[in-house]
Structure formats: structure tokens, C-alpha cells
Amino acid sequence: MNLHPHIAVILAATVAVLLIATIAVRLLPLANRDELTRRVNSWWVIVALFGAALAGGTNATLWLLGLISFLALKEYLSLIPTRRSDRRVLFWAYLAIPAQYGWVAAGWYGMFIIFIPVYLFLFIALRKVLIGETESFLRSTATIQWGLMTTVFSLSHAGYLLALPEEVSPAGGTGLLLFLILLTELNDVAQYVWGKRFGRHPAAPRVSPNKTVEGLLGGAFTTTLAAWFIAPWLTPLTGYQTVAAGVLIAIFGFAGDLTLSAVKRDLGIKDSGHLLPGHGGVLDRVDSLTFTAPLFFHFLYYLHY
């Protein structure tokens, strides 16, 4: 598949920024050089995989997003205590991933939007009832369903951007997906940098003391500014809509990050996994996206589709 010229330019710019970051980490006298090197190296892998998937077309991109949902759900379930009897239910939870992304591939919006929050919500509860074990029933059921909603249902909204009518957006659904992913990840990086440099006031000290108000505001400014320049290339958003989208992604990206921090603090762990050196696990990397994907999708869907 040939990438749309706008998408190719944005990807090339992303690679250029990564190259500058790589050189800066190696040459500048930084106290945390090893950690930053691991982070940048992981970003090279992430960008390469995502760029290859976009170049491979819609099906390749959906396969990658489905794999991310699978790894995120698997990581989540490995952190949360489950009972032996739950294994018979977890099979259906994992089976929901190809089904959900199948609705995306088919462009069946009606089934996509209700399959997990309605049908699977009811089916998992019924299946657990039929097992007959009532001890910790509510906790166990809610744990599985919350995991499905965040790691599969929420993330699959990023995939459904590919199923939206191509003619509405300058670079089609692929451009919309790139816009969402790029701004969500840029927001994470910008909040980290602004927080490290100027952070003084914790935004939620009991949940994550290292996340600051200054980091949130700096990230929101950076993300909204980037949205202003990128949106005409990749989206049908008008001026004020672009600003609103940038602010939405910044604030709710922060909220997604903070929510996973609360989960990890509850479990007494620092990272959700170790798959991505310098970043932690898959959940650590997609936590913001679990909030921004559905909210950006419905914001866009309401305005233009």
C-alpha cells in the first residue's frame, strides 16, 4: 500500500524528531542517560512497528491494534488476582478481542458499539453464575469486565477510525488514527518533560506524586499547539474544533495515565510489565489511549459523521 503523502510527511517528521532525541541523549551530559536511552530505543521499535502497520493497510493496522489489546488484557489479568474457576470465563474474554476487531473490519458500527458493554457484560455474569461459585463473585466479575472495557472496548475505538468514510478526512481513516496516536503519545512525553523541568505542584499526590499541575498544563499547551499544525493535514477539524481536540486529548490522556497509576498503587507495583524497556509494560504505554481513543472518536463522530 502507498501511504498518503500527508501521512508519509508526518511519519518522516516523527523519525526526524527521534533521530534528534537519540543524538541528544548520547551527546548531552544527562544524569539519567541510561533510562532515557532505553526510552528512546523503545520509541524506535514502536514507531517502526506502527509505521509498518500503516504502510500495510487497514487489515495490518487492525491486526497490530488487536495484538496490543491482547497483550494489554493479558498483562492486566496477570496483575489482578483471579480464581481457578475464572479461567473458564477468561477464555471468552480473550475471544472477545478478535470478535470486537472483526466488527471494526466489517464496519458494523451497531455491533461494535454494544458487543462488549451489553452482550459480553451480560454473558460473562451469566457464565460465572453457571459455574456456581459465589465467593468474591462481584469483585471477580467487575475485575474482568473493567479489564475488557479498558483494554479491548476503549482501544478498539482507535481501530474504528479506519472504518470511517475516507472522503471526509484529507488522509482518510489512517490519518485520523495517526493524529490520535501521535498526539496522545506526544502529550505523554511533553507532560513528562514539562513536569521534570518545571513541576512543583503535584496534581494528585495520593495517586502519583510525580505528576504535576505544571506537567499537565505544559503538556496541554504542547499537544494543542501540535494539533493546530497537524490537524489540517490529517483531519477534517476546523480551527476551534482542533483546539478542543488538543485539549481533550491532553486532559484525558493525563486522566488515563492517572487511572492506571491508581490501579498500580492499589496493587503495590511500579510498572505493569517489562516488555518495553524504559516504559514498563504495554499497559504503561497505552494507559492514556484507553481514555483518549473513545473520547476523540465520539468527538469526531459527532462533528463530522
C-alpha positions, 0 to 999 in steps of 0.5 A: 500500500502507498501511504498518503503523502500527508501521512508519509510527511508526518511519519518522516517528521516523527523519525526526524524528531527521534533521530534528534532525541537519540543524538541528544541523549548520547551527546548531552551530559544527562544524569539519567542517560541510561533510562532515557536511552532505553526510552528512546530505543523503545520509541524506535521499535514502536514507531517502526512497528506502527509505521509498518502497520500503516504502510500495510493497510487497514487489515495490518493496522487492525491486526497490530491494534488487536495484538496490543489489546491482547497483550494489554488484557493479558498483562492486566489479568496477570496483575489482578488476582483471579480464581481457578474457576475464572479461567473458564470465563477468561477464555471468552474474554480473550475471544472477545478481542478478535470478535470486537476487531472483526466488527471494526473490519466489517464496519458494523458500527451497531455491533461494535458499539454494544458487543462488549458493554451489553452482550459480553457484560451480560454473558460473562455474569451469566457464565460465572453464575453457571459455574456456581461459585459465589465467593468474591463473585462481584469483585471477580466479575467487575475485575474482568469486565473493567479489564475488557472495557479498558483494554479491548472496548476503549482501544478498539475505538482507535481501530474504528477510525479506519472504518470511517468514510475516507472522503471526509478526512484529507488522509482518510481513516489512517490519518485520523488514527495517526493524529490520535496516536501521535498526539496522545503519545506526544502529550505523554512525553511533553507532560513528562518533560514539562513536569521534570523541568518545571513541576512543583505542584503535584496534581494528585499526590495520593495517586502519583506524586510525580505528576504535576499541575505544571506537567499537565498544563505544559503538556496541554499547551504542547499537544494543542499547539501540535494539533493546530499544525497537524490537524489540517493535514490529517483531519477534517477539524476546523480551527476551534474544533482542533483546539478542543481536540488538543485539549481533550486529548491532553486532559484525558490522556493525563486522566488515563495515565492517572487511572492506571497509576491508581490501579498500580498503587492499589496493587503495590507495583511500579510498572505493569510489565517489562516488555518495553524497556524504559516504559514498563509494560504495554499497559504503561504505554497505552494507559492514556489511549484507553481514555483518549481513543473513545473520547476523540472518536465520539468527538469526531463522530459527532462533528463530522459523521 
